[in-house]
């Protein structure tokens, strides 16, 4: 099991930060318990990886190799292939269509960008994230899985960028923590 030493320091720091907060004791206990459960999930992910390796075990992106950078996150559902299982049927329908481009806004470490590139060999994936660390991780994932030549990684996706894809079959896959509406409003002045 590979858990970096920094993870222990992070656990102690997060608990210390919670304890120093102005929250009441009930909120502090819930927050600490939530952190502990999160770390438990990381350990379970490492145990699963010891048995099945570091490739996605099932689901639409079965066989995709995961980068080591995420091994201190809650990566178990990604590894098992159950991550966001409720959209798997819709993903399969989208994958079956001959999209020329996929725009992945909020690509994070590249789970969807790389997975879609692997499953849609005729599409170019345009992966965007405002976090530099995420863009670097997405690039690593793409290289590890042999699809870096079809993934274009960018910073912030502006709504007006949709115009570049107006005449092409394009799939938009977006998860930007509630700011999706702003992107669409900025693309046309309305939703």
C-alpha positions in Angstrom: 0.0 0.0 0.0 1.4 3.4 -1.0 0.2 6.2 1.2 2.6 9.1 1.3 3.9 10.3 4.6 2.4 13.7 4.0 -1.0 12.0 4.3 -0.5 11.6 8.0 0.4 15.2 8.4 -2.6 16.2 6.4 -4.9 14.2 8.7 -3.5 15.8 11.8 -3.6 19.3 10.2 -7.3 18.9 9.1 -8.3 17.7 12.6 -6.3 20.6 14.2 -8.0 23.1 11.8 -11.4 21.8 12.7 -10.7 21.9 16.5 -9.5 25.5 16.2 -12.6 26.6 14.3 -15.4 28.6 15.7 -17.9 25.8 15.1 -19.8 24.2 18.0 -18.7 20.8 19.3 -21.4 18.9 17.4 -20.3 20.4 14.0 -16.6 19.7 14.9 -17.3 16.0 15.8 -19.3 15.6 12.5 -16.5 17.2 10.5 -13.7 15.1 12.2 -15.8 11.9 11.7 -16.3 12.8 8.0 -12.5 13.3 7.6 -11.8 9.9 9.3 -14.3 8.1 7.0 -12.7 9.8 4.0 -9.3 8.4 5.0 -10.8 5.0 5.6 -12.0 5.1 2.0 -8.5 5.9 0.8 -7.2 2.8 2.7 -9.9 0.7 1.3 -8.9 1.9 -2.2 -5.4 0.8 -1.6 -6.6 -2.6 -0.4 -8.6 -3.0 -3.5 -5.7 -1.8 -5.7 -3.6 -4.5 -4.0 -6.0 -7.1 -5.4 -7.0 -5.7 -8.8 -4.2 -3.3 -9.7 -4.5 0.3 -10.7 -6.7 0.0 -13.7 -10.4 0.7 -13.6 -12.1 -2.6 -12.9 -15.5 -2.1 -14.5 -17.9 0.4 -16.0 -17.5 2.6 -19.1 -13.8 3.2 -18.6 -12.8 -0.3 -17.8 -9.0 -0.8 -18.3 -8.1 2.9 -17.9 -5.0 3.2 -15.7 -5.1 5.6 -12.8 -2.3 8.0 -12.0 -0.5 7.8 -8.6 -1.3 11.4 -7.9 -4.9 10.5 -6.9 -4.0 7.7 -4.5 -4.5 10.0 -1.5 -8.0 11.0 -2.6 -11.3 9.1 -2.5 -10.5 7.2 -5.6 -12.1 3.8 -4.7 -15.3 4.4 -6.8 -13.1 5.4 -9.8 -10.9 2.3 -9.4 -13.9 0.0 -9.1 -15.7 1.7 -12.1 -18.7 2.6 -10.0 -18.0 6.3 -9.9 -21.2 8.2 -10.8 -22.8 4.9 -11.9 -26.1 6.7 -12.3 -24.9 8.3 -15.6 -23.2 5.2 -17.1 -26.2 4.4 -19.4 -26.2 8.0 -20.7 -22.4 7.9 -21.2 -22.7 4.7 -23.2 -25.3 6.4 -25.4 -23.1 9.4 -25.9 -20.1 7.2 -26.7 -22.1 5.4 -29.4 -22.6 8.7 -31.3 -20.0 9.9 -33.8 -19.0 13.1 -32.0 -16.1 14.9 -33.6 -15.3 16.9 -30.4 -15.9 16.4 -26.7 -15.7 19.5 -24.4 -14.9 18.4 -20.8 -15.3 21.5 -18.7 -14.0 20.9 -15.2 -11.8 17.9 -16.2 -10.1 17.5 -12.8 -7.4 14.8 -13.1 -8.8 13.5 -16.3 -11.1 10.6 -15.4 -13.8 11.6 -18.0 -11.5 13.3 -20.5 -9.2 10.3 -20.8 -11.9 7.7 -20.5 -13.9 9.3 -23.3 -10.8 9.6 -25.4 -10.2 5.9 -24.9 -13.7 5.0 -25.9 -14.2 7.6 -28.7 -11.1 7.1 -30.9 -12.4 9.5 -33.6 -13.0 12.4 -31.3 -10.8 15.2 -30.1 -11.2 15.9 -26.4 -11.0 19.5 -25.2 -10.3 19.3 -21.5 -10.6 22.5 -19.3 -9.8 23.2 -15.7 -8.9 26.4 -13.9 -6.7 24.5 -11.5 -3.1 24.0 -12.8 -2.6 20.9 -10.7 -5.6 19.3 -12.3 -4.4 20.2 -15.8 -1.0 18.6 -15.0 -2.7 15.5 -13.7 -5.0 15.3 -16.7 -1.9 15.4 -19.0 -0.3 12.6 -17.0 -3.4 10.5 -17.2 -3.6 11.1 -21.0 0.0 10.1 -21.5 -0.3 7.0 -19.2 -3.3 5.8 -21.3 -1.9 6.6 -24.7 -4.4 9.3 -25.7 -2.4 12.5 -25.1 -2.3 13.2 -28.9 -6.1 13.7 -28.9 -6.6 15.7 -25.7 -6.2 19.4 -25.8 -5.9 20.8 -22.3 -6.9 24.4 -21.5 -7.5 26.6 -18.6 -10.8 28.4 -18.2 -13.6 27.6 -20.7 -15.5 30.8 -21.6 -19.0 30.6 -22.8 -18.2 32.3 -26.1 -15.8 29.4 -26.9 -18.9 27.3 -27.8 -19.0 29.2 -31.1 -15.8 27.4 -32.2 -17.8 24.1 -32.2 -21.1 25.4 -33.6 -20.8 23.5 -36.9 -19.5 20.3 -35.5 -21.0 17.3 -33.7 -19.9 18.1 -30.2 -20.6 16.6 -26.8 -20.3 18.9 -23.8 -19.5 17.2 -20.4 -19.4 19.8 -17.6 -19.0 19.7 -13.9 -17.8 22.9 -12.4 -19.3 23.0 -9.0 -22.5 24.9 -9.7 -21.1 27.5 -12.2 -22.5 25.7 -15.2 -25.3 28.2 -15.6 -22.8 31.1 -15.9 -21.0 29.3 -18.7 -24.2 29.0 -20.7 -25.4 32.5 -19.9 -22.0 33.8 -21.1 -22.3 31.8 -24.3 -25.6 33.4 -25.5 -26.8 35.9 -23.0 -29.5 33.5 -21.9 -29.9 30.0 -20.6 
